[in-house]
Amino acid sequence: MRSLPVIVAALLVVVLARPAVSQQYWVKSSTLFVEAMGAGGIASVNFDHRVEPNVALRIGAGSTFAVFEEYLVAPATVSYLLGDRESFLEIGAGMAFVGVGDDPDPDDLLYDEPDSHVAGTAILGYRYHGGNGLFMRLAFTPLLNGEGFVPMGGAAIGFDL
């Protein structure tokens, strides 16, 4: 579990440090979207940027609001996209900072962790980028934390910038 941040950092270095290649065309390189029940908690706002036609980096901020003990959740992921110009299989991994408030109720913890922590996350799902700028995603987005595997699934909608 402790090696997950090192693995994610190594993936980011490999992706960002690649030598320049001939420029390829893809419709849009950045996306702004909201996600429900994904790696960012009950709801999150996310920014996704394509560093290559088939590689995307994502950062976000979300919360569990009042549904569970209130958390601030900030996911950061890297994804590999397999597919054509509009439909993709998305496979990704990353981490999510989970900030827990003061004196949490142990019976009301979504992530089974009473303290702030960094959890590993993954993405496996379908991603759509329409020609009109519409973005949609439906994915399995589990978390890995000190308590183990937390299965989650997320649905997202947004637009290409």
C-alpha positions, 0 to 999 in steps of 0.5 A, a space after each residue: 500500500 505504501 508503494 502506491 504513491 511511488 508507483 503513481 509518481 513514476 507513471 507521471 514522470 514516464 508520461 510527462 518526461 517522454 521525448 516530443 513526438 509528432 503532434 497528433 490530433 484529438 478533439 479537445 485536450 481538457 475537460 471539466 466535469 462533475 462526478 457522483 459517487 466516484 473517487 471524489 466522494 458523493 460529488 466532486 468537480 474535476 479537471 481532466 487534461 489529455 497530455 497525449 491523445 490516449 493519456 489523461 491526467 485528472 485532479 478534483 475536489 469533492 465531499 461526502 457532504 452530510 450523507 456520511 461523516 463529512 470529508 474533503 476528498 481530492 483525487 489525482 489520477 492518470 488514465 490510459 484511453 483505448 478507443 476511437 475519437 468518441 468512445 473509450 475504455 478508460 483504465 487508470 490509477 491514482 490517489 485521493 487525499 481524504 480529509 476527515 473532520 474533527 471528532 468523526 462519528 465512528 458509526 458514520 464513516 464512509 471510508 472506515 478511516 477515522 483520520 485524514 489519509 491518502 487512499 489509492 484509487 483506480 478507474 475502469 470504465 467507459 468514457 464518451 467525448 461527443 463531437 459537440 463537447 459533451 463528456 460522459 463517463 461510467 466507471 468502477 472507481 474503487 478505493 484502497 485504504 488502511 481498512 482494505 478495498 472499498 468498491 465504488 462506482 462513479 457517473 460523470 458528466 461535463 464538457 470539453 474546454 
